[in-house]
Amino acid sequence: MLKLKVIISTMLLLVSIIIFIFKALPEIKQIRKYNKTVNGPKLYRWIADIMEEYPQEYKRMKRSMYIWIYSYLLLICSVVVGMAGLYVVYNYYDYSLTRIAAILIIVFSLVYLYTYRLYARNQIDLYQLVLKNFSDQFVEERLKMIKESEIASRYRALVMIMLGIALTIVL
């Protein structure tokens, strides 16, 4: 039975690494490259214009962004707890902290996935509202990048969920 648990968790670990390398990493690189080329005075001026024209929608987007950031920080904290749990397992052979961390990783990955989806949906709604009033190539490119970043976020959350499940199965 132990061999089956180890084989299943190893397969989950390998699949999650493959998904991250071949799906999430190229998306992340593309988004970072786009952000490096776009960031500048034009972007800040454009955001200031949006803040003036659509204050309610912009506030809703910022609020959802803060919720998403907090959920991401909770996910990072659960990964840190998992690393501390592995230290405890290595030195004291106590698996309780690692089990708790695995469950937290799964839960906070799902929360991260949901909150990022809300944030991306609010951004898309705001940019589509801007596109209704006037057509701009910059806004269309931003809209495309938001949709691609949402896909990359799904892959990252899937990888974290698979890692949490692998830890849960092994322990």
Summary of the structure (lengths in Angstrom):
residues: 171
radius of gyration: 19.7
end to end distance: 12.2
largest distance: 63.3
contacts: 517
relative contact order: 0.17
helix: 94%
strand: 0%
